[in-house]
Amino acid sequence: MAHVRLAVLTWNLYHGRAIPPAGRDLLSDFAAALAGWNWDLALLQEVPPWWPPELARAAGAEQRLVMTSRNQLLPLRRVLATRWPDPMRSGGGGANAILTRGLTITEHRCLRLCRLPEQRWLHAIRLDSGIWAANLHATAHDPGRAAREAARAAALTRSWAAAAPAVLGGDFNLRCLELDGFRHAAGHDVDHLFVTALAPIGDARTLDRGTLSDHAPVAVTLEG
């Protein structure tokens, strides 16, 4: 594989909400924030399911998503969540998304890690460079379950990538963790980025998102 440099971020979008509550639909605000940052690969969690195409369009990106939980009767949920995002919270439905900018996606895989208390998925893409990028939102309020999901996600990502470099990121709902075969490249609170056969360049950082979300975007540049 040729030498690569990859700017990566992970961000939990808090189901499209702000702190303090904005009382309105914030799609355009989140889209503008993402479009304005420098990244090649964005791993997103708690995304309203109808947002990924719009976020990708605003950023000049390609996207893949996996539906997560509370998506029954989604057209109705969408209407309610767009009108009243703060009272609806996660009841508006959920998805995780991977966006790429200036990169070609050659494969997309998804695997459900658990069904209860909410569905949790690992989903991943393969880039034409050979690099795999995987996205995870682990179970909340249960550190043991979150750790098991993270370990399984790491093993699956290594298996899918084989000997190729890989990135595994997302909201792990754990402030500290180690994953077998991975190096911790960046983290803030419960949001982390792990890598194999890649190395961070310079310091990881959090991005200024104003009042959007209750999570700060975590960003780092990788090379390999």
C-alpha positions as CSV (number, residue, x, y, z in Angstrom):
1,M,0.0,0.0,0.0
2,A,1.3,3.5,-0.9
3,H,1.9,6.1,1.8
4,V,-1.4,7.6,3.0
5,R,-2.4,10.5,5.2
6,L,-5.9,10.6,6.6
7,A,-7.7,13.3,8.6
8,V,-10.3,11.5,10.8
9,L,-13.0,12.7,13.2
10,T,-15.6,11.0,15.4
11,W,-18.7,12.8,16.6
12,N,-21.9,11.8,18.4
13,L,-24.6,14.1,17.1
14,Y,-26.9,13.7,20.1
15,H,-29.8,13.0,17.8
16,G,-29.5,16.4,16.2
17,R,-29.9,18.4,19.4
18,A,-28.0,21.2,21.2
19,I,-27.1,22.2,24.7
20,P,-29.0,24.2,25.8
21,P,-32.0,23.0,23.7
22,A,-32.4,25.1,20.6
23,G,-36.1,24.2,20.1
24,R,-35.8,23.8,16.4
25,D,-34.4,21.5,13.7
26,L,-30.6,21.8,13.5
27,L,-29.8,19.9,10.3
28,S,-28.4,23.0,8.6
29,D,-26.3,23.8,11.6
30,F,-24.8,20.4,11.9
31,A,-24.2,20.2,8.2
32,A,-22.5,23.6,8.1
33,A,-20.2,22.6,11.0
34,L,-19.2,19.3,9.4
35,A,-18.7,20.9,6.0
36,G,-16.5,23.6,7.5
37,W,-14.0,21.2,9.2
38,N,-11.0,19.6,7.5
39,W,-11.5,15.8,7.4
40,D,-11.3,12.9,5.0
41,L,-13.2,10.4,7.1
42,A,-16.0,11.2,9.6
43,L,-17.5,8.6,12.0
44,L,-20.9,9.7,13.3
45,Q,-23.2,8.3,15.9
46,E,-26.8,9.2,17.1
47,V,-27.6,10.6,13.7
48,P,-31.3,11.2,12.7
49,P,-31.8,8.5,10.0
50,W,-32.7,11.0,7.3
51,W,-29.7,13.2,7.9
52,P,-26.7,11.3,6.3
53,P,-27.5,12.1,2.7
54,E,-27.9,15.8,3.5
55,L,-24.8,15.9,5.7
56,A,-22.8,14.3,2.9
57,R,-24.2,16.6,0.2
58,A,-23.3,19.7,2.3
59,A,-19.8,18.4,2.8
60,G,-19.2,17.1,-0.7
61,A,-18.9,13.6,0.7
62,E,-20.0,10.1,0.2
63,Q,-21.9,8.3,3.0
64,R,-22.9,4.9,4.3
65,L,-25.2,4.3,7.2
66,V,-26.7,1.7,9.5
67,M,-30.1,2.0,11.2
68,T,-29.9,1.5,14.9
69,S,-32.9,1.7,17.2
70,R,-36.4,3.1,17.5
71,N,-37.0,3.4,13.8
72,Q,-40.5,1.8,13.6
73,L,-43.0,4.1,12.0
74,L,-40.0,6.3,10.9
75,P,-42.0,8.7,8.7
76,L,-44.1,9.7,11.7
77,R,-41.0,9.9,14.0
78,R,-39.3,12.1,11.4
79,V,-42.2,14.6,11.3
80,L,-42.3,14.8,15.1
81,A,-38.6,14.9,15.6
82,T,-38.2,17.6,13.0
83,R,-40.9,19.7,14.6
84,W,-40.0,19.0,18.3
85,P,-36.4,17.5,18.4
86,D,-35.8,18.1,22.1
87,P,-38.9,16.4,23.5
88,M,-38.5,13.5,21.0
89,R,-34.8,13.0,21.8
90,S,-33.8,9.5,20.7
91,G,-37.5,8.7,20.0
92,G,-36.9,10.4,16.6
93,G,-35.0,7.3,15.5
94,G,-31.3,6.6,15.2
95,A,-28.5,5.8,12.8
96,N,-24.8,5.7,12.7
97,A,-23.0,7.0,9.6
98,I,-19.6,7.1,7.9
99,L,-18.8,10.0,5.6
100,T,-15.8,10.2,3.3
101,R,-14.5,13.2,1.4
102,G,-12.2,12.7,-1.6
103,L,-12.0,9.0,-1.0
104,T,-13.6,6.0,-2.8
105,I,-15.6,3.5,-0.8
106,T,-15.2,0.0,-2.2
107,E,-17.0,-2.1,0.4
108,H,-19.5,-1.7,3.3
109,R,-20.2,-4.2,6.0
110,C,-22.5,-4.2,9.0
111,L,-22.9,-6.6,11.9
112,R,-25.3,-6.4,14.9
113,L,-23.5,-6.7,18.2
114,C,-26.7,-6.9,20.4
115,R,-30.4,-6.5,20.2
116,L,-31.2,-5.5,23.8
117,P,-31.6,-3.2,25.6
118,E,-31.1,-1.4,22.2
119,Q,-29.6,-2.6,19.0
120,R,-25.9,-1.9,18.7
121,W,-24.1,-2.3,15.4
122,L,-20.6,-2.3,14.0
123,H,-20.4,-1.0,10.5
124,A,-17.3,-0.5,8.4
125,I,-16.1,0.6,5.0
126,R,-13.1,-0.3,2.9
127,L,-11.4,2.5,1.0
128,D,-9.7,2.1,-2.3
129,S,-6.4,2.6,-0.5
130,G,-7.1,-0.7,1.3
131,I,-7.7,1.0,4.7
132,W,-10.8,-0.1,6.7
133,A,-12.7,2.3,8.8
134,A,-15.2,1.0,11.4
135,N,-17.8,2.9,13.5
136,L,-19.3,1.9,16.8
137,H,-21.8,3.3,19.4
138,A,-21.6,1.0,22.4
139,T,-24.2,0.4,25.0
140,A,-24.6,3.2,27.6
141,H,-24.9,2.8,31.4
142,D,-23.4,-0.7,31.4
143,P,-19.6,-0.6,31.3
144,G,-19.2,-4.4,31.2
145,R,-21.5,-4.7,28.2
146,A,-19.8,-1.7,26.5
147,A,-16.4,-3.3,27.0
148,R,-17.5,-6.6,25.5
149,E,-19.0,-4.8,22.5
150,A,-15.8,-2.8,22.0
151,A,-13.7,-6.0,22.2
152,R,-15.9,-7.8,19.7
153,A,-15.9,-4.7,17.4
154,A,-12.1,-4.7,17.5
155,A,-11.8,-8.4,16.7
156,L,-14.2,-8.0,13.8
157,T,-12.5,-5.0,12.4
158,R,-9.1,-6.8,12.5
159,S,-10.7,-9.8,10.8
160,W,-12.3,-7.7,8.1
161,A,-9.1,-5.7,7.5
162,A,-6.8,-8.8,7.6
163,A,-3.3,-7.2,7.2
164,A,-4.6,-3.9,6.0
165,P,-4.5,-0.7,8.2
166,A,-7.7,0.0,10.1
167,V,-9.4,2.8,12.1
168,L,-12.0,2.0,14.7
169,G,-13.8,4.9,16.3
170,G,-17.0,6.1,17.9
171,D,-18.7,6.6,21.2
172,F,-17.6,3.7,23.3
173,N,-19.4,4.8,26.5
174,L,-16.2,4.2,28.3
175,R,-13.7,6.8,29.4
176,C,-10.7,4.4,29.5
177,L,-10.2,1.2,27.5
178,E,-7.6,-0.7,25.6
179,L,-8.4,-2.9,22.5
180,D,-6.3,-5.9,21.6
181,G,-4.2,-5.2,18.5
182,F,-5.1,-1.5,18.3
183,R,-3.3,1.7,19.3
184,H,-5.2,4.5,21.0
185,A,-4.8,7.5,18.6
186,A,-7.3,10.1,20.1
187,G,-9.9,10.4,22.7
188,H,-12.1,12.8,24.7
189,D,-14.4,11.6,27.5
190,V,-16.2,8.5,26.0
191,D,-15.3,9.2,22.3
192,H,-12.2,7.5,20.9
193,L,-10.2,6.6,17.8
194,F,-8.1,3.4,17.6
195,V,-5.8,2.4,14.8
196,T,-3.7,-0.5,13.4
197,A,-0.8,0.0,11.1
198,L,-1.3,3.8,11.2
199,A,0.1,6.4,13.4
200,P,-1.1,9.8,14.6
201,I,0.6,13.0,13.3
202,G,0.7,15.7,15.9
203,D,-1.8,16.0,18.7
204,A,-5.4,14.9,18.7
205,R,-7.8,17.7,19.3
206,T,-11.5,18.5,19.9
207,L,-13.3,20.8,17.5
208,D,-15.3,23.8,18.4
209,R,-18.9,22.8,17.7
210,G,-20.5,25.7,19.7
211,T,-23.7,24.5,21.4
212,L,-24.3,21.5,19.0
213,S,-24.5,18.1,20.7
214,D,-23.4,17.1,24.2
215,H,-20.2,15.5,22.7
216,A,-17.2,17.3,21.3
217,P,-15.9,16.1,17.9
218,V,-12.5,14.3,18.3
219,A,-10.1,14.7,15.4
220,V,-6.7,13.4,14.5
221,T,-4.5,13.1,11.4
222,L,-3.1,9.6,10.7
223,E,-0.5,8.3,8.3
224,G,0.8,5.0,7.3
